[in-house]
Amino acid sequence: MIIVTTDFVPGKEVKELKGFVRGNTIQSKHIGKDILAGLKTIVGGEISEYTEMMDEARQKAIGRMVEDARAKGANAIIATRLESSTVMQNASEIIAYGTAVYVE
């Protein structure tokens, strides 16, 4: 599956528009890692527990978006975007969305 943030795939021609596709997930870390993350806010630096959590969430959301596109017969997703939002303390939603197309 070709995934791009542009409105076209360089060197390819869009033959068919398949429609809007998306994938999302809500992620949180367990309490032990959350405590460690809280301690890191005191001393500063990257909070790797949350970096890992958000990376995992992005990969799941993109994977689900790709599944949606495949189900529609697409071989590419253009205009791909990622957004995140907090749904509760220490839990974030990631949504990946774009336009599914068939390119040659």
N, CA, C and O of each residue as an XYZ file, in Angstrom:
416
protein
N       0.855     -1.181      0.000
C       0.000      0.000      0.000
C       0.897      1.239      0.000
O       1.770      1.386      0.856
N       0.674      2.109     -0.954
C       1.397      3.375     -1.009
C       0.646      4.368     -0.130
O      -0.568      4.524     -0.262
N       1.359      5.033      0.759
C       0.739      6.023      1.646
C       1.537      7.315      1.514
O       2.740      7.341      1.776
N       0.854      8.395      1.104
C       1.516      9.683      0.948
C       0.677     10.789      1.570
O      -0.537     10.655      1.727
N       1.338     11.877      1.920
C       0.623     13.035      2.459
C       0.234     14.020      1.364
O      -0.526     14.957      1.606
N       0.751     13.808      0.174
C       0.436     14.678     -0.963
C      -0.903     14.279     -1.582
O      -1.476     13.249     -1.226
N      -1.393     15.097     -2.505
C      -2.660     14.819     -3.177
C      -2.490     13.930     -4.411
O      -3.440     13.728     -5.166
N      -1.302     13.408     -4.612
C      -1.004     12.547     -5.750
C       0.163     11.648     -5.378
O       0.870     11.889     -4.399
N       0.348     10.607     -6.179
C       1.503      9.727     -6.012
C       2.444     10.028     -7.170
O       2.087      9.788     -8.323
N       3.631     10.543     -6.896
C       4.563     10.877     -7.978
C       4.803      9.684     -8.910
O       5.084      8.573     -8.460
N       4.686      9.938    -10.212
C       4.934      8.896    -11.198
C       3.773      7.947    -11.413
O       3.887      7.008    -12.200
N       2.672      8.165    -10.741
C       1.493      7.296    -10.875
C       0.292      8.145    -11.274
O       0.248      9.348    -11.021
N      -0.669      7.497    -11.897
C      -1.903      8.181    -12.275
C      -3.063      7.583    -11.483
O      -3.224      6.364    -11.422
N      -3.865      8.453    -10.879
C      -5.040      7.991    -10.148
C      -6.075      7.539    -11.166
O      -6.546      8.333    -11.981
N      -6.424      6.265    -11.116
C      -7.395      5.694    -12.050
C      -8.797      5.653    -11.453
O      -9.794      5.729    -12.172
N      -8.860      5.531    -10.125
C     -10.166      5.413     -9.485
C     -10.107      5.937     -8.049
O      -9.187      5.632     -7.291
N     -11.101      6.720     -7.709
C     -11.243      7.235     -6.354
C     -12.093      6.240     -5.568
O     -13.213      5.924     -5.970
N     -11.563      5.745     -4.446
C     -12.269      4.739     -3.648
C     -12.971      5.343     -2.432
O     -13.883      4.734     -1.873
N     -12.544      6.546     -2.023
C     -13.230      7.229     -0.941
C     -12.398      7.415      0.314
O     -11.221      7.058      0.378
N     -13.059      7.986      1.305
C     -12.456      8.299      2.596
C     -12.156      7.018      3.358
O     -12.981      6.105      3.400
N     -10.967      6.953      3.963
C     -10.598      5.815      4.816
C     -10.008      6.335      6.111
O      -9.447      7.430      6.157
N     -10.140      5.542      7.158
C      -9.610      5.955      8.456
C      -9.305      4.742      9.316
O      -9.780      3.634      9.066
N      -8.506      4.986     10.322
C      -8.215      3.994     11.342
C      -7.892      4.736     12.614
O      -7.280      5.803     12.572
N      -8.295      4.189     13.748
C      -7.995      4.868     15.002
C      -7.738      3.872     16.122
O      -8.031      2.682     15.999
N      -7.191      4.376     17.206
C      -6.983      3.594     18.415
C      -6.874      4.553     19.589
O      -6.517      5.720     19.428
N      -7.185      4.045     20.759
C      -6.992      4.795     22.001
C      -6.008      3.988     22.833
O      -6.221      2.801     23.080
N      -4.942      4.627     23.259
C      -3.868      3.955     23.981
C      -3.635      4.588     25.349
O      -3.835      5.787     25.542
N      -3.214      3.766     26.274
C      -2.755      4.260     27.573
C      -1.676      3.311     28.080
O      -1.583      2.165     27.638
N      -0.871      3.794     29.002
C       0.162      2.964     29.612
C      -0.329      2.478     30.978
O      -1.191      3.098     31.600
N       0.231      1.370     31.425
C      -0.171      0.875     32.739
C       0.406      1.743     33.850
O       1.340      2.510     33.620
N      -0.132      1.628     35.019
C       0.167      2.525     36.141
C       1.657      2.567     36.491
O       2.166      3.626     36.860
N       2.357      1.452     36.385
C       3.790      1.440     36.711
C       4.587      2.362     35.809
O       5.418      3.139     36.279
N       4.332      2.273     34.515
C       5.043      3.150     33.580
C       4.579      4.586     33.737
O       5.351      5.517     33.512
N       3.334      4.771     34.118
C       2.802      6.114     34.312
C       3.510      6.797     35.487
O       3.796      7.993     35.424
N       3.790      6.059     36.541
C       4.508      6.609     37.696
C       5.922      7.019     37.280
O       6.393      8.097     37.642
N       6.596      6.150     36.515
C       7.949      6.485     36.031
C       7.924      7.736     35.164
O       8.806      8.589     35.264
N       6.914      7.839     34.317
C       6.786      9.020     33.455
C       6.584     10.267     34.299
O       7.148     11.319     33.998
N       5.786     10.160     35.350
C       5.550     11.296     36.240
C       6.833     11.755     36.911
O       7.053     12.956     37.069
N       7.681     10.815     37.307
C       8.959     11.164     37.930
C       9.878     11.883     36.940
O      10.629     12.779     37.323
N       9.817     11.491     35.684
C      10.673     12.126     34.678
C      10.290     13.584     34.455
O      11.134     14.384     34.050
N       9.048     13.940     34.708
C       8.658     15.337     34.524
C       9.355     16.230     35.541
O       9.482     17.434     35.320
N       9.804     15.662     36.638
C      10.501     16.439     37.669
C      11.927     16.772     37.216
O      12.397     17.894     37.400
N      12.605     15.791     36.625
C      14.009     15.981     36.247
C      14.175     16.433     34.796
O      15.256     16.884     34.416
N      13.132     16.323     33.984
C      13.195     16.752     32.590
C      13.671     15.653     31.665
O      14.078     14.577     32.104
N      13.613     15.942     30.390
C      14.043     14.993     29.375
C      12.863     14.302     28.713
O      11.707     14.517     29.079
N      13.176     13.478     27.743
C      12.145     12.761     26.998
C      11.455     11.741     27.887
O      12.106     11.052     28.672
N      10.176     11.648     27.768
C       9.405     10.638     28.495
C       9.203      9.474     27.526
O       8.206      9.409     26.806
N      10.162      8.564     27.526
C      10.194      7.497     26.523
C       8.980      6.581     26.604
O       8.572      6.011     25.592
N       8.398      6.430     27.783
C       7.207      5.589     27.919
C       6.066      6.126     27.053
O       5.341      5.353     26.425
N       5.911      7.441     27.021
C       4.854      8.042     26.220
C       5.229      8.104     24.743
O       4.362      7.992     23.877
N       6.508      8.280     24.455
C       6.958      8.238     23.071
C       6.633      6.876     22.470
O       6.106      6.791     21.361
N       6.947      5.817     23.200
C       6.648      4.454     22.746
C       5.148      4.240     22.598
O       4.699      3.647     21.617
N       4.373      4.718     23.562
C       2.925      4.560     23.521
C       2.339      5.223     22.279
O       1.506      4.630     21.593
N       2.769      6.447     21.985
C       2.226      7.175     20.844
C       2.690      6.560     19.523
O       1.929      6.539     18.556
N       3.923      6.063     19.468
C       4.396      5.396     18.255
C       3.576      4.144     17.984
O       3.168      3.893     16.850
N       3.339      3.366     19.024
C       2.517      2.161     18.902
C       1.103      2.525     18.433
O       0.540      1.849     17.572
N       0.543      3.575     18.989
C      -0.800      4.012     18.615
C      -0.843      4.456     17.153
O      -1.787      4.122     16.437
N       0.166      5.205     16.702
C       0.219      5.636     15.295
C       0.264      4.437     14.365
O      -0.452      4.399     13.364
N       1.100      3.459     14.688
C       1.224      2.269     13.837
C      -0.097      1.499     13.766
O      -0.472      1.022     12.696
N      -0.801      1.374     14.882
C      -2.101      0.688     14.879
C      -3.110      1.451     14.042
O      -3.832      0.853     13.245
N      -3.168      2.767     14.212
C      -4.129      3.575     13.470
C      -3.861      3.508     11.967
O      -4.795      3.367     11.178
N      -2.592      3.607     11.568
C      -2.237      3.510     10.154
C      -2.589      2.122      9.617
O      -3.126      2.004      8.516
N      -2.295      1.086     10.376
C      -2.620     -0.281      9.965
C      -4.118     -0.462      9.741
O      -4.529     -1.116      8.782
N      -4.922      0.105     10.608
C      -6.377      0.007     10.460
C      -6.872      0.818      9.264
O      -7.818      0.414      8.588
N      -6.236      1.957      9.000
C      -6.584      2.747      7.821
C      -6.261      1.955      6.549
O      -7.047      1.952      5.602
N      -5.120      1.292      6.530
C      -4.720      0.472      5.380
C      -5.725     -0.666      5.172
O      -6.100     -0.956      4.036
N      -6.163     -1.309      6.253
C      -7.175     -2.364      6.140
C      -8.449     -1.825      5.501
O      -9.039     -2.482      4.643
N      -8.874     -0.643      5.911
C     -10.065     -0.005      5.355
C      -9.880      0.239      3.862
O     -10.790     -0.017      3.073
N      -8.704      0.734      3.469
C      -8.428      1.007      2.056
C      -8.402     -0.280      1.237
O      -8.944     -0.320      0.132
N      -7.788     -1.318      1.759
C      -7.741     -2.606      1.039
C      -9.144     -3.163      0.833
O      -9.460     -3.698     -0.230
N      -9.976     -3.034      1.854
C     -11.361     -3.519      1.751
C     -12.130     -2.797      0.648
O     -13.097     -3.336      0.109
N     -11.708     -1.593      0.315
C     -12.361     -0.820     -0.741
C     -11.700     -1.023     -2.101
O     -12.127     -0.429     -3.092
N     -10.666     -1.853     -2.155
C      -9.996     -2.139     -3.422
C      -8.929     -1.135     -3.814
O      -8.545     -1.066     -4.982
N      -8.451     -0.366     -2.869
C      -7.421      0.647     -3.145
C      -6.028      0.039     -3.078
O      -5.808     -0.982     -2.428
N      -5.089      0.692     -3.766
C      -3.687      0.302     -3.639
C      -2.818      1.477     -3.186
O      -1.593      1.378     -3.134
N      -3.487      2.602     -2.856
C      -2.771      3.774     -2.358
C      -3.716      4.632     -1.517
O      -4.938      4.580     -1.662
N      -3.106      5.417     -0.636
C      -3.861      6.386      0.161
C      -3.151      7.722      0.005
O      -1.968      7.852      0.321
N      -3.888      8.712     -0.488
C      -3.326     10.048     -0.664
C      -3.893     10.986      0.392
O      -4.880     10.667      1.055
N      -3.261     12.145      0.541
C      -3.705     13.168      1.500
C      -3.831     12.597      2.915
O      -4.768     12.923      3.644
N      -2.889     11.753      3.289
C      -2.917     11.110      4.601
C      -2.609     12.116      5.704
O      -1.710     12.947      5.573
N      -3.366     12.027      6.787
C      -3.170     12.893      7.944
C      -3.261     12.054      9.217
O      -3.916     11.013      9.252
N      -2.589     12.533     10.256
C      -2.664     11.935     11.593
C      -3.070     13.020     12.574
O      -2.575     14.144     12.505
N      -3.960     12.688     13.477
C      -4.349     13.616     14.533
C      -4.410     12.866     15.850
O      -4.638     11.657     15.888
N      -4.204     13.601     16.920
C      -4.314     12.991     18.246
C      -5.148     13.881     19.142
O      -5.233     15.094     18.949
N      -5.758     13.249     20.123
C      -6.522     13.994     21.118
C      -6.512     13.204     22.420
O      -6.407     11.978     22.423
N      -6.623     13.924     23.508
C      -6.691     13.296     24.822
C      -8.148     12.971     25.113
O      -9.016     13.839     25.023
N      -8.411     11.715     25.463
C      -9.783     11.321     25.762
C     -10.016     11.183     27.261
O     -11.154     11.238     27.725
N      -8.941     11.006     28.011
C      -8.973     10.990     29.474
C      -7.533     11.111     29.948
O      -6.607     11.041     29.140
N      -7.338     11.289     31.225
C      -5.972     11.439     31.728
C      -5.145     10.217     31.353
O      -5.531      9.082     31.630
N      -4.006     10.464     30.720
C      -3.036      9.432     30.333
C      -3.540      8.468     29.268
O      -3.024      7.356     29.149
N      -4.540      8.877     28.492
C      -5.006      8.073     27.363
C      -5.253      9.005     26.184
O      -5.915     10.035     26.317
N      -4.718      8.632     25.045
C      -4.853      9.457     23.844
C      -5.405      8.637     22.693
O      -5.138      7.443     22.560
N      -6.186      9.322     21.862
C      -6.671      8.712     20.634
C      -5.801      9.218     19.493
O      -5.458     10.399     19.429
N      -5.457      8.319     18.611
C      -4.780      8.665     17.365
C      -5.708      8.240     16.241
O      -6.221      7.120     16.241
N      -5.921      9.124     15.295
C      -6.688      8.773     14.103
C      -5.838      9.067     12.878
O      -5.217     10.124     12.769
N      -5.824      8.115     11.967
C      -5.159      8.263     10.675
C      -6.259      8.268      9.630
O      -7.158      7.428      9.669
N      -6.194      9.221      8.684
C      -7.222      9.254      7.652
C      -6.660      9.782      6.351
O      -5.619     10.438      6.325
N      -7.357      9.489      5.278
C      -6.931      9.935      3.965
C      -7.936      9.513      2.915
O      -9.056      9.108      3.230
N      -7.525      9.613      1.671
C      -8.374      9.265      0.534
C      -7.791      8.044     -0.143
O      -6.643      8.053     -0.587
N      -8.600      6.978     -0.221
C      -8.174      5.755     -0.862
C      -8.355      5.881     -2.368
O      -9.390      6.347     -2.845
N      -7.336      5.459     -3.109
C      -7.377      5.517     -4.561
C      -6.755      4.258     -5.155
O      -6.039      3.518     -4.481
N      -7.046      4.035     -6.436
C      -6.356      2.998     -7.189
C      -5.469      3.711     -8.194
O      -5.953      4.510     -8.996
N      -4.170      3.427     -8.155
C      -3.217      4.081     -9.059
C      -2.520      3.059     -9.955
O      -2.391      1.883     -9.615
N      -2.080      3.549    -11.107
C      -1.265      2.720    -12.020
C      -0.044      3.504    -12.425
O       0.784      3.007    -13.189
